[in-house]
Amino acid sequence: MARVASGVPVADECKLKFLELQRKKAFRFIVFKLDEKVKQITVEKLGGPDATYEELVASLPENECRYAVYDFEFTAKDGIISSQKSKIFFIAWSPDIARVRAKMIYASSKDMLKQELNGIHYEIQATDPTELDLEVIKERAK
């Protein structure tokens, strides 16, 4: 298990799956859950390489907190030259209607997970579905 500073420890599987997303493009997204039984952050869902952003958003529970990473691929133009780029987004999903205790634990554990997932480009904190719109991702990636 990975180190723990404050919050909940991170399962080794989280870092391993993130490396597969980052280096091998094996996944488009990963959803992480704080498993209260084993008291650590674990992988809840993996989105295959062809998964969509909409599938990621649909996998986030309406009333429970989660973390997710999303590998956003886009075409960047530099003058007349276009190139494929990829940016990894960290999403902290903490809906307004989630339990207060859960929001506090997720908030205190977020930085530990981010430290274990080396290579994140942007972070999005969302409390309602409008903050998860694909346009938010596109705007940040520019």
C-alpha positions in Angstrom: 0.0 0.0 0.0 1.2 3.5 -0.7 2.2 6.0 1.9 -0.4 8.0 3.8 -0.1 11.5 5.1 -3.6 12.6 5.9 -6.9 11.0 4.8 -7.2 7.5 3.6 -4.3 5.4 2.1 -4.2 4.6 -1.6 -4.3 1.0 -2.8 -1.3 0.0 -5.1 -3.8 -1.0 -7.8 -4.7 2.7 -8.2 -1.2 3.7 -9.3 -0.7 0.6 -11.5 -3.9 1.3 -13.4 -3.1 4.9 -13.7 0.3 4.0 -15.3 -1.5 1.7 -17.8 -3.8 4.7 -18.7 -0.9 7.1 -19.0 1.7 5.0 -20.8 -0.2 2.2 -22.6 -3.4 4.1 -23.3 -5.2 0.9 -21.9 -8.0 3.0 -20.4 -9.8 6.3 -21.2 -10.8 6.8 -17.6 -10.6 5.4 -14.1 -13.1 6.0 -11.3 -11.7 5.7 -7.7 -13.8 5.0 -4.6 -13.0 5.3 -1.0 -13.7 1.7 0.2 -14.9 2.1 3.8 -14.6 -1.6 4.6 -10.8 -1.8 3.9 -10.3 1.9 4.6 -8.4 2.8 1.4 -8.9 4.3 -2.0 -9.5 1.6 -4.6 -10.3 1.4 -8.3 -14.1 1.2 -8.8 -14.4 1.3 -12.6 -12.2 1.3 -15.7 -13.3 2.8 -19.0 -11.7 1.0 -22.0 -9.7 2.9 -24.6 -12.8 3.6 -26.7 -14.9 4.8 -23.7 -16.5 8.3 -23.9 -16.4 11.2 -21.5 -20.2 10.7 -21.2 -19.7 7.2 -20.0 -17.3 8.5 -17.3 -19.9 11.1 -16.1 -22.6 8.5 -16.1 -20.5 6.3 -13.9 -20.3 9.0 -11.1 -23.0 8.4 -8.5 -25.5 11.2 -8.1 -25.2 11.4 -4.3 -21.8 10.0 -3.5 -18.3 11.4 -3.8 -15.7 9.9 -6.2 -12.3 10.7 -7.8 -11.7 10.1 -11.5 -9.0 10.5 -14.1 -9.8 11.1 -17.7 -7.3 11.0 -20.6 -8.6 13.7 -23.0 -7.3 13.5 -26.5 -7.6 16.4 -28.9 -6.1 17.9 -32.0 -4.0 21.0 -31.4 -3.2 23.5 -34.2 0.0 25.5 -34.3 -0.3 27.6 -37.4 -0.9 25.2 -40.2 0.4 22.1 -38.3 -2.0 19.9 -36.5 -1.0 17.4 -33.9 -2.7 14.9 -31.6 -2.3 15.8 -27.9 -3.4 14.2 -24.7 -4.0 15.8 -21.3 -4.9 13.9 -18.1 -7.6 15.4 -15.9 -8.2 14.7 -12.3 -11.8 15.1 -11.3 -12.9 15.4 -7.7 -16.6 14.7 -7.7 -18.3 15.9 -4.5 -22.0 16.4 -5.1 -23.8 18.9 -2.9 -26.2 16.2 -1.8 -23.5 13.8 -0.6 -23.1 13.1 3.2 -21.0 15.8 4.9 -18.7 13.3 6.5 -18.0 11.7 3.1 -17.2 15.1 1.6 -14.7 15.8 4.4 -12.9 12.4 4.0 -12.7 12.8 0.3 -11.4 16.3 0.6 -8.7 15.3 3.0 -7.6 12.3 0.9 -7.5 14.0 -2.5 -4.0 15.3 -2.3 -2.6 11.9 -1.3 -4.2 10.3 -4.3 -3.0 13.1 -6.6 0.6 12.6 -5.3 0.5 8.9 -6.2 -0.8 9.6 -9.7 2.2 11.4 -11.1 1.4 13.1 -14.5 -1.9 14.8 -14.0 -2.2 18.0 -16.0 -5.4 19.6 -14.8 -7.8 19.3 -11.8 -11.6 19.8 -11.9 -13.6 20.0 -8.7 -17.3 19.5 -9.4 -20.3 19.6 -7.1 -23.1 19.4 -9.7 -23.3 17.9 -13.2 -23.1 21.2 -15.0 -19.5 21.5 -13.7 -18.7 18.2 -15.5 -19.7 19.4 -19.0 -17.3 18.3 -21.7 -16.9 22.0 -22.7 -15.2 22.6 -19.3 -12.6 19.9 -20.2 -12.1 21.3 -23.7 -11.7 24.9 -22.4 -9.1 23.9 -19.8 -7.1 21.8 -22.3 -6.6 24.8 -24.7 
